[in-house]
Amino acid sequence: MRGLIWQKALDSSSMMARFPAIFQRSLDEVSLDDANRIDRDLKRTFPTDPYFTNPRCRGYQQLRRVLLAYAGMNKVGYCQGMNFVAGTLLLFMQEEEAFWAFVQLMESPQFMLKGLYDKDSSDLPRYLHLVDAYLARHCPALARHFVRSLPGAPSTRAVP
């Protein structure tokens, strides 16, 4: 059920229907550097989850293909941390469905997570300010603790 809700919320099923060949074609476009980075990170992705624990596991292979395809279709390529987002999606949906959900999270104007992974992390300050606002509204005691413990808002400490 979660996978269907994610697909509906992200409108990823319509993307998959509109561009049926992109997933397979993108697998052929990935750089060797990205493939090597993906292979190194896969071993660290959910190391205690049996679905991802070794290269012979179905989940491990699916995650590898999802990350390779995404790296092959965009300018950012692969960056550490993408594996956990894509891996979480694979727990709830099939391989190509997870790929398109991941593409939507990374590329759609609503989410634009790729800004967290580009070379200058240009969207990081915006997301950190959202964390500050969320904490202030929903966890005010924790927000006050952060401000008392480390001067300034968390978002101003994390970004130079």
RORO-978094 format. One record per residue (C-alpha): residue number from 1; x, y, z. Coordinates in steps of 0.25 Angstrom, whole numbers, padded with zeros to 4 digits. Example, Ala and Ser with C-alpha at 12.3 -4.5 7.8 and 13.67 -1.06 7.14 Angstrom:
! residues 2
rec i: 1 | east: 0049 | north: -0018 | up: 0031
rec i: 2 | east: 0055 | north: -0004 | up: 0029
//
This chain:
! residues 160
rec i: 1 | east: 0000 | north: 0000 | up: 0000
rec i: 2 | east: 0011 | north: 0010 | up: 0003
rec i: 3 | east: 0017 | north: 0008 | up: -0010
rec i: 4 | east: 0004 | north: 0011 | up: -0017
rec i: 5 | east: 0003 | north: 0024 | up: -0008
rec i: 6 | east: 0017 | north: 0028 | up: -0011
rec i: 7 | east: 0015 | north: 0026 | up: -0026
rec i: 8 | east: 0002 | north: 0034 | up: -0026
rec i: 9 | east: 0007 | north: 0045 | up: -0018
rec i: 10 | east: 0020 | north: 0046 | up: -0027
rec i: 11 | east: 0012 | north: 0044 | up: -0040
rec i: 12 | east: 0023 | north: 0034 | up: -0043
rec i: 13 | east: 0014 | north: 0024 | up: -0050
rec i: 14 | east: 0011 | north: 0034 | up: -0061
rec i: 15 | east: 0026 | north: 0037 | up: -0063
rec i: 16 | east: 0028 | north: 0022 | up: -0065
rec i: 17 | east: 0017 | north: 0022 | up: -0075
rec i: 18 | east: 0021 | north: 0034 | up: -0083
rec i: 19 | east: 0036 | north: 0030 | up: -0084
rec i: 20 | east: 0036 | north: 0014 | up: -0084
rec i: 21 | east: 0050 | north: 0013 | up: -0090
rec i: 22 | east: 0058 | north: 0023 | up: -0081
rec i: 23 | east: 0061 | north: 0013 | up: -0070
rec i: 24 | east: 0068 | north: 0003 | up: -0079
rec i: 25 | east: 0074 | north: 0013 | up: -0087
rec i: 26 | east: 0080 | north: 0021 | up: -0075
rec i: 27 | east: 0087 | north: 0008 | up: -0070
rec i: 28 | east: 0096 | north: 0009 | up: -0083
rec i: 29 | east: 0099 | north: 0024 | up: -0080
rec i: 30 | east: 0106 | north: 0023 | up: -0067
rec i: 31 | east: 0120 | north: 0027 | up: -0065
rec i: 32 | east: 0130 | north: 0017 | up: -0060
rec i: 33 | east: 0133 | north: 0027 | up: -0048
rec i: 34 | east: 0119 | north: 0027 | up: -0044
rec i: 35 | east: 0118 | north: 0012 | up: -0045
rec i: 36 | east: 0130 | north: 0010 | up: -0036
rec i: 37 | east: 0124 | north: 0020 | up: -0026
rec i: 38 | east: 0111 | north: 0012 | up: -0026
rec i: 39 | east: 0118 | north: -0001 | up: -0024
rec i: 40 | east: 0126 | north: 0004 | up: -0012
rec i: 41 | east: 0113 | north: 0010 | up: -0005
rec i: 42 | east: 0104 | north: -0002 | up: -0008
rec i: 43 | east: 0112 | north: -0010 | up: 0003
rec i: 44 | east: 0108 | north: 0001 | up: 0013
rec i: 45 | east: 0094 | north: 0002 | up: 0010
rec i: 46 | east: 0085 | north: -0004 | up: 0020
rec i: 47 | east: 0096 | north: -0014 | up: 0024
rec i: 48 | east: 0087 | north: -0022 | up: 0034
rec i: 49 | east: 0075 | north: -0023 | up: 0024
rec i: 50 | east: 0075 | north: -0037 | up: 0017
rec i: 51 | east: 0069 | north: -0030 | up: 0005
rec i: 52 | east: 0082 | north: -0023 | up: 0002
rec i: 53 | east: 0093 | north: -0030 | up: 0010
rec i: 54 | east: 0101 | north: -0036 | up: -0001
rec i: 55 | east: 0103 | north: -0035 | up: -0016
rec i: 56 | east: 0094 | north: -0047 | up: -0019
rec i: 57 | east: 0082 | north: -0042 | up: -0012
rec i: 58 | east: 0071 | north: -0037 | up: -0021
rec i: 59 | east: 0069 | north: -0024 | up: -0014
rec i: 60 | east: 0084 | north: -0021 | up: -0015
rec i: 61 | east: 0084 | north: -0023 | up: -0030
rec i: 62 | east: 0071 | north: -0015 | up: -0032
rec i: 63 | east: 0077 | north: -0004 | up: -0024
rec i: 64 | east: 0090 | north: -0004 | up: -0032
rec i: 65 | east: 0081 | north: -0003 | up: -0045
rec i: 66 | east: 0073 | north: 0008 | up: -0040
rec i: 67 | east: 0085 | north: 0016 | up: -0036
rec i: 68 | east: 0092 | north: 0013 | up: -0049
rec i: 69 | east: 0080 | north: 0017 | up: -0057
rec i: 70 | east: 0079 | north: 0030 | up: -0049
rec i: 71 | east: 0093 | north: 0034 | up: -0050
rec i: 72 | east: 0093 | north: 0031 | up: -0065
rec i: 73 | east: 0081 | north: 0041 | up: -0068
rec i: 74 | east: 0085 | north: 0053 | up: -0060
rec i: 75 | east: 0097 | north: 0063 | up: -0059
rec i: 76 | east: 0099 | north: 0061 | up: -0044
rec i: 77 | east: 0102 | north: 0046 | up: -0046
rec i: 78 | east: 0103 | north: 0038 | up: -0033
rec i: 79 | east: 0106 | north: 0044 | up: -0019
rec i: 80 | east: 0107 | north: 0037 | up: -0006
rec i: 81 | east: 0094 | north: 0037 | up: 0001
rec i: 82 | east: 0085 | north: 0034 | up: -0011
rec i: 83 | east: 0086 | north: 0019 | up: -0008
rec i: 84 | east: 0078 | north: 0021 | up: 0005
rec i: 85 | east: 0067 | north: 0029 | up: -0002
rec i: 86 | east: 0066 | north: 0019 | up: -0014
rec i: 87 | east: 0067 | north: 0007 | up: -0005
rec i: 88 | east: 0055 | north: 0011 | up: 0004
rec i: 89 | east: 0047 | north: 0013 | up: -0009
rec i: 90 | east: 0051 | north: -0002 | up: -0013
rec i: 91 | east: 0045 | north: -0007 | up: 0000
rec i: 92 | east: 0031 | north: -0003 | up: -0004
rec i: 93 | east: 0031 | north: -0004 | up: -0019
rec i: 94 | east: 0037 | north: -0011 | up: -0032
rec i: 95 | east: 0050 | north: -0007 | up: -0038
rec i: 96 | east: 0045 | north: 0002 | up: -0049
rec i: 97 | east: 0034 | north: 0008 | up: -0040
rec i: 98 | east: 0045 | north: 0011 | up: -0030
rec i: 99 | east: 0054 | north: 0018 | up: -0041
rec i: 100 | east: 0043 | north: 0027 | up: -0045
rec i: 101 | east: 0039 | north: 0031 | up: -0031
rec i: 102 | east: 0054 | north: 0034 | up: -0028
rec i: 103 | east: 0054 | north: 0042 | up: -0041
rec i: 104 | east: 0042 | north: 0050 | up: -0037
rec i: 105 | east: 0048 | north: 0052 | up: -0023
rec i: 106 | east: 0061 | north: 0057 | up: -0029
rec i: 107 | east: 0056 | north: 0065 | up: -0041
rec i: 108 | east: 0042 | north: 0070 | up: -0039
rec i: 109 | east: 0040 | north: 0085 | up: -0035
rec i: 110 | east: 0032 | north: 0080 | up: -0022
rec i: 111 | east: 0044 | north: 0073 | up: -0016
rec i: 112 | east: 0057 | north: 0076 | up: -0024
rec i: 113 | east: 0065 | north: 0067 | up: -0015
rec i: 114 | east: 0076 | north: 0067 | up: -0025
rec i: 115 | east: 0080 | north: 0081 | up: -0019
rec i: 116 | east: 0085 | north: 0073 | up: -0007
rec i: 117 | east: 0094 | north: 0065 | up: -0015
rec i: 118 | east: 0100 | north: 0075 | up: -0025
rec i: 119 | east: 0115 | north: 0079 | up: -0024
rec i: 120 | east: 0111 | north: 0092 | up: -0016
rec i: 121 | east: 0099 | north: 0086 | up: -0008
rec i: 122 | east: 0092 | north: 0099 | up: -0013
rec i: 123 | east: 0079 | north: 0095 | up: -0007
rec i: 124 | east: 0084 | north: 0091 | up: 0007
rec i: 125 | east: 0082 | north: 0104 | up: 0014
rec i: 126 | east: 0067 | north: 0104 | up: 0009
rec i: 127 | east: 0065 | north: 0090 | up: 0015
rec i: 128 | east: 0072 | north: 0093 | up: 0028
rec i: 129 | east: 0063 | north: 0105 | up: 0030
rec i: 130 | east: 0051 | north: 0096 | up: 0028
rec i: 131 | east: 0057 | north: 0087 | up: 0039
rec i: 132 | east: 0058 | north: 0099 | up: 0048
rec i: 133 | east: 0044 | north: 0104 | up: 0045
rec i: 134 | east: 0039 | north: 0089 | up: 0047
rec i: 135 | east: 0046 | north: 0088 | up: 0060
rec i: 136 | east: 0042 | north: 0102 | up: 0065
rec i: 137 | east: 0027 | north: 0098 | up: 0062
rec i: 138 | east: 0026 | north: 0083 | up: 0066
rec i: 139 | east: 0038 | north: 0081 | up: 0076
rec i: 140 | east: 0040 | north: 0095 | up: 0082
rec i: 141 | east: 0048 | north: 0089 | up: 0094
rec i: 142 | east: 0057 | north: 0082 | up: 0085
rec i: 143 | east: 0059 | north: 0095 | up: 0077
rec i: 144 | east: 0062 | north: 0103 | up: 0089
rec i: 145 | east: 0072 | north: 0093 | up: 0094
rec i: 146 | east: 0079 | north: 0094 | up: 0080
rec i: 147 | east: 0080 | north: 0109 | up: 0081
rec i: 148 | east: 0085 | north: 0109 | up: 0096
rec i: 149 | east: 0095 | north: 0098 | up: 0093
rec i: 150 | east: 0101 | north: 0103 | up: 0080
rec i: 151 | east: 0098 | north: 0118 | up: 0077
rec i: 152 | east: 0090 | north: 0121 | up: 0065
rec i: 153 | east: 0080 | north: 0113 | up: 0058
rec i: 154 | east: 0084 | north: 0099 | up: 0054
rec i: 155 | east: 0083 | north: 0103 | up: 0039
rec i: 156 | east: 0093 | north: 0114 | up: 0041
rec i: 157 | east: 0103 | north: 0105 | up: 0048
rec i: 158 | east: 0103 | north: 0094 | up: 0037
rec i: 159 | east: 0106 | north: 0103 | up: 0025
rec i: 160 | east: 0119 | north: 0112 | up: 0024
//
